[in-house]
Amino acid sequence: MSVLLKVDMRIAAAVALVAFTFPAQATPFYVDTFSELSSAIKSANLAPGSTIYLAPGTYSGGALPLISSSMTFQLDPAFHAAAGSAVLNTVPTSSKGLLTVGAVSNVNLTVNGLTFKNAAISAGLGGNAAGIRYQGLGAGSLKVLNSTFLNNQNGILTGNSLPAQKQQLAVSITNSLFANNGAANGYEHGLYIFGNSLDISGSTFCGTIGGHDIKSRTAITTISNSNLYDGFDPSNQPLCTAGSTSYAVDVPNGGVLTLASDLLMQGATSKNPAMVSYGEEGMLYTDNRIMVSGDVFNSMVAGRGIQELKSGAATCLVPVELSNTSFSSNLKPINPAGCTPAVRRTLAFAATAVAVDEPEGLGLFLAALLSMMAWSASRRAPECRARVRGKLN
């Protein structure tokens, strides 16, 4: 073998080693067909942090590759198309989701401006397909913006094999629509989240079938400026049906629940008289609070706004901190009644007020005693002054 050939082989080996040691840099991918999207995911898995830009249209075909690296799926802004114009209507990856993050660590997935439709698998495979299925480990994140989830068994489903309180995923949903997701068996939902936190803002949930609009087993659940239709068909959402929703919000393992400036509407087709349920499957977290501010609870049927249950019985697990919130007259606001800090403070004040008589009588007695002492002192004052003058002279 010549010296030059040996040198060339060493250079080639060095280049291969560098390419293996340093993954490809994040890069943009532009797609407008299903096959291009599939190839882009494979390439983005080798270049963490890449963005895949989807042209408007429907992407339908076989299953897309598993996602194993951080990446972003974005409606291509060059087309100036409406949010949701890029539609995934295909076969769930590994019988999981239209987009599926596998059991890898610390993946940050962002989705902006896409529609996920008709994710379904047979009952024999679990019957729990999702528009997005996230099974990743570690402190990853899932961010969904300006997207639509329509007619899926689950809109979004997250979770891995760890106990609920040890899952670290951070999920945020912004300005998105979840319409007509779920299944008649009641086990599938608009949104079913395991992780550390769930933050929903400016979003709408409607037409959920069987299950709940939102089911969260996270340590922190925040829902703000959103509309939740519980067995109610809103006239302002043409994609929605009434559905047969159970709860609008279910937080079965406690944690910190915040509802702020939301509209919750319950209709006649709801399968549960309660709109929000908390803690009914056992408390898992050390920090447990319910804070409700600026919300509106309206119902067409008699029922309960917010309920807390333990072993199926109404139990005040944590007091509900209410402010500027209204409930329609046919709703029992809190079940059990009185489970609010304001009610407890009022009761404590009333107990103190009842016991006022005795301190008041004691006060009158002390006032009289002080008056007598002052009168006695005034009688002795001239004599004392005379003695002092005598000593001074």
C-alpha positions as CSV (number, residue, x, y, z in Angstrom):
1,M,0.0,0.0,0.0
2,S,1.4,3.4,-1.0
3,V,2.1,6.1,1.5
4,L,-0.4,8.5,-0.2
5,L,-3.1,5.8,0.0
6,K,-2.5,5.3,3.7
7,V,-2.7,9.1,4.3
8,D,-6.0,9.3,2.3
9,M,-7.5,6.5,4.4
10,R,-6.4,8.2,7.7
11,I,-8.0,11.5,6.5
12,A,-11.2,9.7,5.6
13,A,-11.3,7.9,9.0
14,A,-10.7,11.3,10.7
15,V,-13.5,12.9,8.8
16,A,-15.9,10.0,9.7
17,L,-14.9,10.3,13.4
18,V,-15.6,14.0,13.4
19,A,-19.0,13.5,11.7
20,F,-19.9,10.8,14.3
21,T,-18.7,12.9,17.2
22,F,-20.5,16.1,16.1
23,P,-24.0,15.6,14.9
24,A,-25.3,17.6,12.0
25,Q,-26.2,21.2,12.8
26,A,-29.8,22.3,13.2
27,T,-31.2,23.2,9.8
28,P,-34.6,24.1,8.2
29,F,-36.4,21.6,6.1
30,Y,-39.2,22.6,3.7
31,V,-41.8,20.0,2.8
32,D,-45.1,19.8,0.8
33,T,-45.6,16.0,0.5
34,F,-45.9,13.1,2.9
35,S,-42.7,11.5,1.7
36,E,-40.8,14.7,2.1
37,L,-42.1,15.1,5.6
38,S,-41.1,11.6,6.5
39,S,-37.6,12.2,5.2
40,A,-37.4,15.5,7.0
41,I,-38.1,13.9,10.4
42,K,-35.4,11.3,9.8
43,S,-32.9,14.1,9.0
44,A,-34.0,16.2,11.9
45,N,-33.5,13.3,14.3
46,L,-29.8,13.6,13.3
47,A,-29.7,17.4,13.7
48,P,-31.3,18.3,17.0
49,G,-33.1,21.7,17.1
50,S,-34.1,21.6,13.4
51,T,-37.3,23.2,12.1
52,I,-39.6,21.4,9.6
53,Y,-41.7,23.9,7.6
54,L,-44.9,22.4,6.2
55,A,-46.7,23.9,3.2
56,P,-50.5,24.0,3.5
57,G,-52.2,20.8,2.5
58,T,-53.0,17.3,3.7
59,Y,-50.2,14.9,4.6
60,S,-51.6,11.4,4.4
61,G,-49.8,8.1,3.9
62,G,-48.2,5.5,6.1
63,A,-46.8,6.0,9.6
64,L,-44.3,8.8,10.1
65,P,-40.9,8.0,11.8
66,L,-40.5,8.2,15.5
67,I,-39.2,11.5,16.9
68,S,-36.0,11.1,18.8
69,S,-34.5,14.6,18.9
70,S,-35.7,18.1,19.7
71,M,-37.4,19.7,16.7
72,T,-40.1,22.1,15.6
73,F,-43.0,21.5,13.2
74,Q,-44.2,24.9,11.7
75,L,-46.7,25.9,9.1
76,D,-44.6,27.6,6.5
77,P,-45.2,31.3,6.9
78,A,-44.2,32.0,3.3
79,F,-47.7,30.9,2.2
80,H,-49.6,33.3,4.5
81,A,-52.1,30.5,5.2
82,A,-54.5,30.3,8.1
83,A,-53.4,28.4,11.2
84,G,-54.0,24.7,10.9
85,S,-53.7,24.6,7.1
86,A,-51.1,21.9,7.3
87,V,-53.1,18.8,8.1
88,L,-51.8,15.4,9.4
89,N,-54.4,12.8,8.6
90,T,-52.4,9.6,8.5
91,V,-51.5,6.3,10.2
92,P,-50.5,6.6,13.9
93,T,-46.7,5.9,14.3
94,S,-46.2,2.6,16.2
95,S,-49.9,2.6,16.9
96,K,-49.4,5.7,19.1
97,G,-49.8,9.1,17.5
98,L,-49.7,10.9,14.2
99,L,-46.5,12.5,15.7
100,T,-44.9,10.3,18.3
101,V,-41.9,11.0,20.6
102,G,-40.3,7.7,21.6
103,A,-38.8,6.7,24.9
104,V,-35.8,9.0,24.6
105,S,-34.6,11.7,27.1
106,N,-35.0,15.5,27.1
107,V,-36.8,16.0,23.8
108,N,-38.2,19.5,23.2
109,L,-41.0,19.3,20.7
110,T,-42.8,22.4,19.3
111,V,-45.8,22.3,17.0
112,N,-47.2,25.5,15.5
113,G,-50.1,25.9,13.1
114,L,-50.9,22.2,12.3
115,T,-54.1,20.2,12.3
116,F,-54.2,16.6,13.6
117,K,-57.2,14.5,12.4
118,N,-58.7,11.1,12.9
119,A,-55.9,9.4,14.9
120,A,-57.4,6.0,15.7
121,I,-56.3,2.4,16.4
122,S,-58.3,-0.7,17.2
123,A,-59.5,-1.6,20.6
124,G,-57.1,-4.6,20.5
125,L,-54.2,-2.2,20.2
126,G,-55.5,-0.1,23.0
127,G,-58.0,2.2,21.2
128,N,-56.0,5.2,22.5
129,A,-54.3,6.8,19.5
130,A,-53.5,10.5,19.7
131,G,-52.8,13.5,17.5
132,I,-49.5,13.8,19.4
133,R,-48.2,11.1,21.6
134,Y,-45.2,12.0,23.8
135,Q,-43.5,9.1,25.6
136,G,-40.1,10.8,26.3
137,L,-38.2,10.7,29.5
138,G,-36.4,13.4,31.5
139,A,-37.1,17.1,31.6
140,G,-38.4,17.6,28.0
141,S,-41.1,19.9,26.8
142,L,-44.1,19.9,24.5
143,K,-45.3,23.2,23.2
144,V,-48.4,23.5,21.0
145,L,-49.5,26.7,19.4
146,N,-52.2,27.7,17.0
147,S,-53.1,24.1,16.2
148,T,-56.3,22.0,15.9
149,F,-57.0,18.5,17.1
150,L,-60.1,17.0,15.4
151,N,-61.8,13.6,15.8
152,N,-58.9,11.8,17.4
153,Q,-59.2,9.2,20.1
154,N,-57.0,11.5,22.2
155,G,-56.1,15.0,21.1
156,I,-52.7,14.8,23.0
157,L,-51.6,11.9,25.2
158,T,-48.3,12.1,27.2
159,G,-46.7,9.8,29.7
160,N,-44.0,7.2,30.2
161,S,-43.4,4.2,32.5
162,L,-42.5,6.2,35.6
163,P,-44.9,7.0,38.4
164,A,-46.9,10.1,37.8
165,Q,-45.2,12.2,40.4
166,K,-41.7,11.4,38.9
167,Q,-42.5,12.5,35.4
168,Q,-40.9,15.8,34.4
169,L,-42.4,16.9,31.1
170,A,-43.6,20.5,30.8
171,V,-46.6,20.9,28.5
172,S,-47.9,24.2,27.2
173,I,-51.0,24.7,24.9
174,T,-51.7,28.1,23.4
175,N,-54.4,29.4,21.1
176,S,-55.5,25.9,20.0
177,L,-58.8,24.0,19.4
178,F,-59.6,20.5,20.6
179,A,-62.9,19.4,18.9
180,N,-64.7,16.0,19.0
181,N,-61.9,14.0,20.4
182,G,-62.4,11.0,22.8
183,A,-64.2,7.6,22.7
184,A,-67.4,6.2,24.0
185,N,-65.6,4.0,26.5
186,G,-64.8,7.1,28.6
187,Y,-61.0,6.4,28.8
188,E,-59.9,8.8,26.0
189,H,-59.9,12.6,26.3
190,G,-59.3,15.9,24.6
191,L,-56.1,16.2,26.5
192,Y,-54.6,13.6,28.8
193,I,-51.3,14.7,30.4
194,F,-48.7,13.1,32.6
195,G,-45.7,15.3,33.5
196,N,-44.6,18.0,35.9
197,S,-46.7,20.9,34.5
198,L,-49.5,21.7,32.1
199,D,-50.2,25.3,31.1
200,I,-53.2,26.0,28.8
201,S,-54.1,29.5,27.6
202,G,-56.4,31.0,25.0
203,S,-57.7,27.5,23.9
204,T,-61.1,25.9,23.3
205,F,-62.3,22.4,24.1
206,C,-65.6,21.1,22.8
207,G,-67.4,18.0,21.6
208,T,-65.4,15.6,23.7
209,I,-66.8,12.1,23.5
210,G,-67.1,9.9,26.7
211,G,-64.0,11.3,28.5
212,H,-63.0,14.7,29.8
213,D,-62.0,17.8,28.0
214,I,-58.8,18.0,30.1
215,K,-57.4,15.3,32.3
216,S,-54.1,16.2,34.1
217,R,-52.0,14.2,36.4
218,T,-49.3,16.9,36.6
219,A,-48.1,18.6,39.8
220,I,-49.1,22.0,38.4
221,T,-52.1,22.5,36.1
222,T,-53.0,26.0,34.9
223,I,-55.9,26.9,32.6
224,S,-56.5,30.5,31.7
225,N,-58.5,32.5,29.2
226,S,-59.9,29.3,27.7
227,N,-63.4,28.0,26.8
228,L,-64.4,24.5,27.9
229,Y,-67.7,23.2,26.6
230,D,-68.9,20.2,28.6
231,G,-71.6,18.4,26.6
232,F,-72.6,21.7,25.0
233,D,-72.5,22.7,21.4
234,P,-71.2,26.3,21.0
235,S,-72.6,28.2,18.1
236,N,-69.4,30.1,17.5
237,Q,-67.4,26.9,16.8
238,P,-68.5,25.3,13.5
239,L,-66.2,22.3,14.0
240,C,-67.8,21.3,17.3
241,T,-70.6,19.0,18.3
242,A,-72.1,18.8,21.7
243,G,-70.4,15.5,22.5
244,S,-70.9,13.5,25.7
245,T,-68.2,15.0,27.9
246,S,-67.7,13.8,31.5
247,Y,-65.7,16.5,33.3
248,A,-64.5,19.7,31.7
249,V,-61.4,19.4,34.0
250,D,-60.2,16.4,35.9
251,V,-57.2,16.7,38.2
252,P,-57.5,13.3,39.9
253,N,-54.2,13.3,41.9
254,G,-54.3,16.8,43.3
255,G,-51.4,19.2,43.0
256,V,-51.8,22.9,42.2
257,L,-54.8,23.7,40.1
258,T,-55.3,27.3,38.8
259,L,-58.3,28.4,36.8
260,A,-58.2,32.0,35.7
261,S,-60.7,33.9,33.4
262,D,-62.2,30.8,31.8
263,L,-65.7,30.1,30.5
264,L,-67.0,26.6,31.4
265,M,-70.4,25.7,29.8
266,Q,-72.2,22.5,30.7
267,G,-75.0,21.1,28.5
268,A,-77.6,18.4,28.6
269,T,-75.5,15.7,27.0
270,S,-72.8,15.8,29.6
271,K,-72.3,12.4,31.3
272,N,-71.4,13.9,34.7
273,P,-73.2,16.5,36.9
274,A,-69.8,17.9,38.0
275,M,-67.8,20.2,35.8
276,V,-64.4,20.2,37.6
277,S,-63.2,17.3,39.7
278,Y,-60.1,17.2,42.0
279,G,-58.3,14.5,44.0
280,E,-60.7,11.6,43.5
281,E,-57.9,9.1,42.7
282,G,-55.7,9.9,45.6
283,M,-53.3,12.8,46.4
284,L,-49.8,12.4,45.1
285,Y,-48.1,15.8,45.6
286,T,-46.9,17.7,48.6
287,D,-48.2,21.1,47.3
288,N,-52.0,20.9,46.9
289,R,-54.0,24.1,46.1
290,I,-57.1,25.1,44.1
291,M,-57.2,28.7,43.0
292,V,-60.2,30.0,40.9
293,S,-60.3,33.6,39.8
294,G,-62.4,35.4,37.2
295,D,-64.1,32.3,35.9
296,V,-67.7,31.7,34.8
297,F,-69.5,28.4,35.4
298,N,-72.8,28.0,33.5
299,S,-74.9,24.9,33.3
300,M,-78.2,23.9,31.6
301,V,-78.6,21.1,34.2
302,A,-78.5,20.8,38.0
303,G,-75.0,19.9,39.1
304,R,-71.8,20.8,40.8
305,G,-69.2,23.4,39.8
306,I,-66.1,22.1,41.6
307,Q,-66.1,18.8,43.5
308,E,-63.5,17.1,45.7
309,L,-63.9,13.4,46.4
310,K,-62.2,10.8,48.5
311,S,-63.2,7.2,48.1
312,G,-66.2,8.4,46.2
313,A,-67.4,10.7,49.0
314,A,-67.4,14.5,49.0
315,T,-64.4,15.5,51.1
316,C,-62.7,18.9,51.5
317,L,-59.1,17.9,50.6
318,V,-58.0,21.5,50.2
319,P,-60.0,24.7,50.4
320,V,-61.0,26.3,47.1
321,E,-59.7,29.9,46.9
322,L,-62.4,31.7,45.0
323,S,-62.5,35.3,43.7
324,N,-64.6,37.1,41.1
325,T,-66.1,33.8,40.0
326,S,-69.8,33.2,39.1
327,F,-71.9,30.0,39.1
328,S,-75.3,29.6,37.5
329,S,-78.2,29.2,40.0
330,N,-78.6,25.4,39.3
331,L,-75.0,24.6,40.3
332,K,-73.7,23.9,43.7
333,P,-70.5,25.9,43.5
334,I,-68.3,23.8,45.8
335,N,-68.9,20.2,46.9
336,P,-68.6,19.8,49.8
337,A,-70.2,23.1,50.7
338,G,-68.1,25.4,52.8
339,C,-64.8,24.2,51.4
340,T,-63.4,27.7,50.9
341,P,-61.0,29.8,53.1
342,A,-63.5,32.7,53.0
343,V,-66.2,30.6,54.6
344,R,-63.8,29.3,57.2
345,R,-62.7,32.9,58.1
346,T,-66.3,34.0,58.4
347,L,-67.1,31.1,60.8
348,A,-64.0,32.0,62.9
349,F,-65.1,35.6,63.1
350,A,-68.6,34.6,64.1
351,A,-67.3,32.4,66.9
352,T,-65.2,35.3,68.2
353,A,-68.2,37.7,68.0
354,V,-70.4,35.4,70.0
355,A,-67.8,35.5,72.8
356,V,-67.8,39.4,73.0
357,D,-70.1,39.7,76.0
358,E,-67.6,38.7,78.6
359,P,-64.7,40.8,77.4
360,E,-67.1,43.8,77.1
361,G,-68.3,43.3,80.8
362,L,-64.7,43.1,81.9
363,G,-63.9,46.3,80.1
364,L,-66.7,48.1,81.9
365,F,-65.5,46.8,85.2
366,L,-61.9,48.0,84.5
367,A,-63.2,51.4,83.4
368,A,-65.1,51.8,86.6
369,L,-62.1,50.7,88.7
370,L,-59.9,53.3,86.9
371,S,-62.4,56.0,87.5
372,M,-62.5,55.2,91.3
373,M,-58.7,55.2,91.4
374,A,-58.6,58.6,89.6
375,W,-61.1,60.0,92.1
376,S,-59.2,58.7,95.1
377,A,-55.9,60.2,93.7
378,S,-57.6,63.6,93.2
379,R,-58.7,63.6,96.9
380,R,-55.1,62.9,98.1
381,A,-53.4,65.3,95.7
382,P,-53.8,68.5,97.9
383,E,-52.4,66.8,100.9
384,C,-49.4,65.5,99.0
385,R,-48.8,68.9,97.5
386,A,-48.8,70.5,101.0
387,R,-46.3,68.0,102.3
388,V,-44.0,68.7,99.4
389,R,-44.2,72.5,100.0
390,G,-43.4,72.0,103.6
391,K,-40.3,70.0,102.8
392,L,-39.2,72.6,100.3
393,N,-39.6,75.5,102.8
